[in-house]
Amino acid sequence: MPPPEAHQPQQKIAMPGVKSVVAVASGKGGVGKSTVATNLALALHMLGRRVGLLDADIYGPSIPIMMGVKETFDANTTPFPLTRHGLKLMSMGFLVKPETAMIWRGPMVHKYLTAFLAQIDWGVLDYLVIDLPPGTGDAQLTLTQTAPLSGAVIVTTPQEVSLIDARKGLEMFNQVRVPVLGIIENMSFFVGADGKRYEPFGRGGGIKLAKEAGVPFLGEIPIDPRVAECGDGGDPIVHKYPDTDVAKTYLNLANVVIQQVVRMTDATEELPTLQL
């Protein structure tokens, strides 16, 4: 990949081979946003779509670990994007060692994120899923203002402290006129050995936020210890354990995201029918 070009006035980047670009965002860290982005991308692939996954977190990339890419690569000689589990991938974590501190100001972040979008040959994709860094800073503004986003999904958890920050993410997308496809509530509940449902972080936060914002509530993702195990092991749960309740939830979620993109962009696509 050639070095990033100098900063240019902000305009939407043309990605003619990419049909839809979906951002996965959160107002704060710790809500499982990267896990959601990774498993959502894999679920879209399992539904027969051609999918790419762009890790836009320059300072703390996590996609390499989650997708089992342990080595780093020479940017001048490696043909990016990489391919793992059927997804096309790009991350700053492919270029620098995990222990490297990325002490960069906004303009440098802008250059590399723009390069990831414009200078990498993504080929033909039905969906490019972008895992945004948490918050509403320079990286988020670069992506929302320059990437040809079809829409965004906001990830939150049920408790109020998470909802406060998720509202900031919603406001950011409203200000840059990017449609919000809906709210995903992660870590909503778990089913104990006794068969009962437990909600350690409260209940109904995601639905409440969706109603407040006037956007769809896309669904609840349950807690399962295997999610962390699979992410740390480089083989996400949707790929490794496709028959689990969590994996089936992601497949349903991917189906809903497809429908939302079609509805908001007036795209035409034959929607999948799930038999779960």
C-alpha positions as CSV (number, residue, x, y, z in Angstrom):
1,M,0.0,0.0,0.0
2,P,1.5,3.4,-0.9
3,P,1.9,6.0,1.8
4,P,-1.1,8.2,2.6
5,E,-1.6,11.3,0.4
6,A,-1.5,14.8,1.9
7,H,-4.6,16.1,3.6
8,Q,-7.3,17.2,1.2
9,P,-10.6,19.1,1.8
10,Q,-13.1,16.7,3.2
11,Q,-15.4,15.1,0.6
12,K,-17.0,11.7,0.2
13,I,-14.6,9.1,-1.0
14,A,-15.8,7.1,-4.1
15,M,-15.9,3.4,-3.5
16,P,-17.6,2.1,-6.6
17,G,-17.2,-1.6,-5.9
18,V,-18.7,-1.3,-2.4
19,K,-22.5,-1.4,-2.3
20,S,-23.1,-0.4,1.3
21,V,-20.9,0.9,4.1
22,V,-22.1,0.4,7.6
23,A,-20.4,2.0,10.7
24,V,-20.6,0.3,14.1
25,A,-20.2,3.0,16.8
26,S,-20.5,3.6,20.5
27,G,-20.2,6.6,22.7
28,K,-17.8,4.9,25.1
29,G,-15.5,2.0,25.4
30,G,-16.2,-1.3,27.1
31,V,-19.6,-2.1,25.5
32,G,-18.3,-4.7,23.2
33,K,-18.4,-2.7,20.0
34,S,-15.6,-4.4,18.2
35,T,-17.0,-7.8,19.1
36,V,-20.3,-6.7,17.7
37,A,-18.7,-5.3,14.5
38,T,-16.7,-8.5,14.0
39,N,-19.6,-10.9,14.5
40,L,-22.0,-8.8,12.6
41,A,-19.6,-8.8,9.6
42,L,-19.3,-12.6,9.9
43,A,-23.0,-13.0,10.1
44,L,-23.5,-11.0,6.9
45,H,-21.0,-13.2,5.2
46,M,-22.8,-16.3,6.5
47,L,-25.9,-14.9,4.8
48,G,-24.1,-15.0,1.5
49,R,-22.8,-11.4,1.3
50,R,-19.4,-10.3,0.2
51,V,-18.1,-8.4,3.3
52,G,-15.1,-6.4,4.3
53,L,-14.2,-5.3,7.9
54,L,-12.3,-2.1,8.5
55,D,-10.8,-1.5,11.9
56,A,-10.8,2.3,12.3
57,D,-9.4,2.4,15.8
58,I,-5.9,3.7,15.1
59,Y,-4.9,3.9,18.7
60,G,-6.2,0.6,20.0
61,P,-6.9,-1.8,17.1
62,S,-8.5,-5.1,18.3
63,I,-9.6,-6.7,15.0
64,P,-6.2,-8.5,14.4
65,I,-6.6,-10.4,17.7
66,M,-10.3,-11.2,17.1
67,M,-9.6,-12.4,13.6
68,G,-6.5,-14.4,14.5
69,V,-3.9,-12.2,12.7
70,K,-0.8,-12.3,14.9
71,E,1.9,-11.0,12.6
72,T,2.6,-7.6,11.2
73,F,3.2,-6.8,7.5
74,D,5.2,-4.4,5.3
75,A,2.8,-1.8,4.0
76,N,4.9,-1.4,0.8
77,T,4.9,-5.1,-0.3
78,T,1.8,-6.6,1.3
79,P,-1.4,-6.7,-0.9
80,F,-4.1,-5.4,1.5
81,P,-6.8,-6.2,2.5
82,L,-6.0,-9.5,4.1
83,T,-8.6,-12.3,4.1
84,R,-9.7,-14.3,7.1
85,H,-12.8,-16.4,7.7
86,G,-14.1,-15.1,4.4
87,L,-13.8,-11.4,5.3
88,K,-11.6,-8.8,3.7
89,L,-9.7,-7.0,6.5
90,M,-7.7,-3.9,7.2
91,S,-6.4,-2.6,10.5
92,M,-3.5,-0.4,11.7
93,G,-2.7,-3.5,13.8
94,F,-1.4,-5.2,10.7
95,L,1.2,-2.5,10.3
96,V,2.6,-1.9,13.8
97,K,3.4,-4.2,16.7
98,P,0.8,-4.5,19.5
99,E,3.1,-2.8,22.0
100,T,3.7,0.3,19.8
101,A,2.1,3.5,21.1
102,M,0.4,5.4,18.3
103,I,1.0,9.0,19.5
104,W,-0.5,10.8,16.6
105,R,-2.5,13.9,16.3
106,G,-5.7,14.3,14.3
107,P,-4.2,15.1,10.8
108,M,-2.1,11.9,10.8
109,V,-5.1,9.8,11.9
110,H,-7.1,11.4,9.0
111,K,-4.4,10.6,6.5
112,Y,-4.3,6.9,7.4
113,L,-8.0,6.4,7.7
114,T,-8.5,8.1,4.3
115,A,-5.8,5.8,2.9
116,F,-7.5,2.7,4.2
117,L,-10.7,3.7,2.4
118,A,-9.3,5.1,-0.8
119,Q,-5.9,3.4,-1.5
120,I,-6.8,-0.2,-0.6
121,D,-8.4,-2.3,-3.3
122,W,-11.5,-3.6,-1.5
123,G,-12.8,-5.1,-4.7
124,V,-16.5,-5.8,-5.0
125,L,-18.3,-5.9,-1.6
126,D,-21.9,-6.0,-0.6
127,Y,-21.0,-4.5,2.8
128,L,-18.0,-2.8,4.3
129,V,-18.4,-2.8,8.1
130,I,-16.4,-0.1,9.8
131,D,-15.5,-0.6,13.4
132,L,-15.3,3.0,14.7
133,P,-13.2,3.9,17.8
134,P,-15.3,4.8,20.8
135,G,-16.2,8.4,21.3
136,T,-16.8,11.4,19.0
137,G,-13.3,12.7,18.2
138,D,-11.1,13.2,15.1
139,A,-11.2,9.6,13.8
140,Q,-15.0,9.4,14.1
141,L,-15.4,12.7,12.3
142,T,-13.0,11.7,9.5
143,L,-15.0,8.5,8.8
144,T,-18.4,10.1,9.1
145,Q,-17.5,13.0,6.8
146,T,-15.5,11.2,4.2
147,A,-16.7,7.6,4.0
148,P,-19.8,7.0,1.8
149,L,-21.8,5.7,4.8
150,S,-25.1,4.0,4.1
151,G,-25.8,4.2,7.8
152,A,-24.6,3.5,11.4
153,V,-25.6,1.2,14.2
154,I,-25.0,2.3,17.8
155,V,-23.9,-0.3,20.4
156,T,-24.8,0.2,24.0
157,T,-25.3,-1.8,27.2
158,P,-28.4,-1.6,29.4
159,Q,-27.1,0.6,32.2
160,E,-27.6,4.3,32.2
161,V,-23.9,5.3,32.2
162,S,-23.6,3.6,28.8
163,L,-26.8,5.2,27.5
164,I,-25.5,8.7,28.3
165,D,-22.5,8.2,26.0
166,A,-24.5,6.4,23.3
167,R,-26.7,9.5,23.0
168,K,-23.6,11.5,22.1
169,G,-22.9,9.1,19.3
170,L,-26.4,9.4,18.0
171,E,-26.1,13.2,18.1
172,M,-22.8,13.0,16.1
173,F,-24.4,11.0,13.3
174,N,-27.4,13.4,13.3
175,Q,-25.1,16.4,12.9
176,V,-23.2,14.9,10.0
177,R,-26.4,13.6,8.4
178,V,-25.6,9.9,8.5
179,P,-28.8,7.8,9.0
180,V,-28.8,5.7,12.2
181,L,-29.9,2.2,11.3
182,G,-30.7,1.4,14.9
183,I,-29.6,0.6,18.4
184,I,-28.0,-2.8,19.4
185,E,-28.0,-3.7,23.1
186,N,-25.0,-5.8,24.0
187,M,-24.6,-7.9,27.1
188,S,-28.3,-7.8,27.8
189,F,-28.8,-10.9,29.8
190,F,-27.8,-14.5,30.4
191,V,-29.7,-17.7,31.1
192,G,-28.5,-19.5,34.2
193,A,-28.2,-23.2,34.8
194,D,-31.6,-23.0,36.4
195,G,-33.1,-21.8,33.1
196,K,-33.9,-18.4,34.4
197,R,-33.1,-15.1,32.7
198,Y,-30.7,-12.8,34.6
199,E,-30.0,-9.2,33.7
200,P,-26.9,-8.0,35.6
201,F,-26.7,-4.6,33.9
202,G,-30.3,-3.7,34.2
203,R,-33.1,-4.0,31.6
204,G,-34.6,-2.0,28.7
205,G,-31.9,0.6,28.3
206,G,-31.4,0.0,24.5
207,I,-35.2,0.1,23.9
208,K,-35.5,3.3,25.9
209,L,-32.7,5.0,23.9
210,A,-34.2,3.9,20.6
211,K,-37.6,5.3,21.5
212,E,-36.0,8.6,22.7
213,A,-34.1,8.9,19.5
214,G,-36.9,7.7,17.2
215,V,-34.7,5.0,15.6
216,P,-35.3,1.2,15.4
217,F,-34.2,-1.1,18.2
218,L,-32.3,-3.9,16.4
219,G,-32.1,-6.4,19.2
220,E,-30.5,-7.8,22.4
221,I,-27.3,-9.8,22.4
222,P,-27.0,-12.2,25.3
223,I,-24.0,-12.7,27.5
224,D,-22.0,-15.9,26.8
225,P,-18.5,-16.5,28.2
226,R,-17.5,-18.1,24.9
227,V,-17.8,-14.7,23.2
228,A,-14.6,-13.6,25.0
229,E,-12.9,-16.9,24.6
230,C,-13.5,-16.9,20.8
231,G,-12.5,-13.3,20.4
232,D,-9.2,-13.8,22.3
233,G,-8.6,-17.0,20.3
234,G,-9.0,-15.3,16.9
235,D,-12.1,-17.3,15.9
236,P,-15.3,-15.3,16.7
237,I,-18.3,-17.1,18.1
238,V,-20.4,-16.7,14.9
239,H,-17.8,-18.6,13.0
240,K,-16.6,-21.1,15.6
241,Y,-20.0,-21.9,17.3
242,P,-22.6,-21.0,14.6
243,D,-25.3,-23.0,16.4
244,T,-25.2,-21.1,19.7
245,D,-28.0,-18.7,20.7
246,V,-25.5,-15.8,20.5
247,A,-24.6,-16.7,16.9
248,K,-28.2,-17.1,15.9
249,T,-28.9,-13.6,17.5
250,Y,-26.2,-12.2,15.3
251,L,-27.6,-13.8,12.2
252,N,-31.0,-12.3,13.0
253,L,-29.3,-9.0,13.6
254,A,-27.5,-9.1,10.3
255,N,-30.8,-9.8,8.5
256,V,-32.4,-6.8,10.2
257,V,-29.4,-4.6,9.3
258,I,-29.8,-5.7,5.7
259,Q,-33.5,-4.7,5.7
260,Q,-32.7,-1.3,7.3
261,V,-30.0,-0.5,4.7
262,V,-32.4,-1.4,1.9
263,R,-35.1,0.7,3.5
264,M,-33.0,3.8,4.1
265,T,-31.0,3.7,0.8
266,D,-33.8,2.6,-1.5
267,A,-31.5,-0.3,-2.6
268,T,-32.9,-3.4,-4.1
269,E,-31.8,-6.7,-2.7
270,E,-33.4,-10.1,-2.2
271,L,-33.6,-10.4,1.6
272,P,-32.6,-13.7,3.2
273,T,-35.1,-15.9,5.0
274,L,-33.6,-17.4,8.2
275,Q,-34.7,-20.8,9.4
276,L,-33.3,-20.8,13.0
